[in-house]
Amino acid sequence: MESIQAIGAFSALASPARLAIFRLLVQAGPEGVRSGDIAEAIAAPANTTSSHLAVLSRAGLLTSRRDSRAIYYAADYDRTRELLAFLVEDCCGGRAEICAPLAEVVQRACCAEGGRA
């Protein structure tokens, strides 16, 4: 990932509502969540939610699929991994013992029962 792509992704996440949407979709898994259910979950009007989803999609953080009249959004896990890898690339000058706690946090968060620590 290039710096400009990372900046775009972080800019997209730099909103409480968009961050909440992204976290909701990361937790939901690859099947995603219907756009109307996302709006309900963040207590926002459909048009506002649609704008937030567009920003996150343009940043490459989301995928979408249509099922009849509904649109389902999901976190783009490959892109999310790229963003996280960008953040920790060359972590602490290659001193793995410094980054080890970060890996443990990720492991607990990803693999705990129900996907949460």
C-alpha positions in Angstrom: 0.0 0.0 0.0 1.2 3.5 -0.9 1.1 6.4 1.5 -1.5 8.2 -0.5 -3.8 5.1 -0.3 -3.3 4.9 3.4 -4.1 8.6 3.8 -7.3 8.1 1.9 -8.4 5.2 4.0 -7.6 7.0 7.3 -9.4 10.1 6.0 -12.5 8.0 5.3 -12.3 6.6 8.8 -11.9 10.1 10.4 -15.6 10.4 11.2 -17.4 8.9 14.2 -20.2 7.6 12.0 -17.9 6.2 9.3 -15.7 4.6 11.9 -18.8 3.1 13.6 -20.0 1.7 10.2 -16.6 0.2 9.4 -16.4 -1.5 12.8 -19.9 -2.8 12.4 -19.0 -4.3 9.1 -15.7 -5.8 10.3 -17.7 -7.5 13.1 -20.4 -8.7 10.7 -18.2 -10.8 8.6 -17.9 -11.3 4.8 -21.7 -11.7 4.3 -22.1 -8.0 5.1 -25.1 -6.0 6.3 -28.0 -4.5 4.4 -27.6 -0.7 4.0 -30.9 0.0 5.8 -29.8 -2.1 8.8 -26.5 -0.1 8.8 -28.5 3.2 8.9 -30.6 1.8 11.8 -27.6 0.6 13.7 -25.9 4.0 13.6 -29.2 5.9 14.1 -28.8 8.0 10.9 -31.0 8.8 8.0 -30.6 6.6 4.9 -29.3 9.3 2.7 -26.6 10.3 5.3 -25.6 6.6 5.7 -25.4 6.3 1.9 -23.0 9.2 1.8 -20.8 7.6 4.5 -20.9 4.3 2.7 -19.8 6.0 -0.5 -16.8 7.6 1.2 -15.7 4.3 2.7 -16.2 2.5 -0.6 -14.2 5.1 -2.6 -11.4 4.6 0.0 -11.5 0.8 -0.8 -12.5 -0.2 2.6 -15.9 -1.7 1.7 -17.3 -4.1 -0.9 -21.0 -4.2 -1.9 -23.4 -6.6 -3.6 -26.9 -6.2 -4.7 -29.6 -8.8 -3.7 -32.8 -7.9 -5.4 -33.5 -4.4 -4.2 -31.2 -4.5 -1.2 -27.5 -3.6 -1.2 -25.3 -5.4 1.3 -22.0 -3.8 2.4 -19.1 -5.7 3.9 -15.6 -4.7 5.0 -12.9 -5.4 2.4 -10.7 -7.6 4.6 -7.9 -7.7 2.1 -7.7 -3.9 2.0 -8.0 -3.8 5.8 -5.1 -6.2 6.2 -3.1 -4.0 3.7 -3.8 -0.9 5.8 -2.8 -2.6 9.1 0.3 -4.0 7.5 1.2 -0.5 6.3 0.9 0.8 9.8 3.2 -1.8 11.3 5.6 -2.2 8.4 9.1 -2.3 9.8 7.6 -2.1 13.3 10.0 -0.8 15.8 13.0 -1.2 13.6 12.5 -4.9 13.2 12.5 -5.6 16.9 9.8 -8.3 17.0 9.6 -8.3 20.8 8.2 -4.7 20.8 5.5 -5.6 18.2 4.6 -9.0 19.9 2.0 -7.4 22.2 0.2 -5.9 19.1 0.0 -9.3 17.5 -1.4 -10.8 20.7 -4.1 -8.1 20.8 -5.1 -8.8 17.2 -5.1 -12.5 17.8 -7.4 -12.1 20.8 -9.7 -9.7 19.0 -10.0 -11.9 15.9 -10.2 -15.3 17.4 -12.2 -14.8 20.6 -15.6 -16.4 20.8 -18.0 -14.4 18.6 -15.0 -12.5 17.0 -14.5 -10.1 19.9 -12.2 -10.1 22.9 
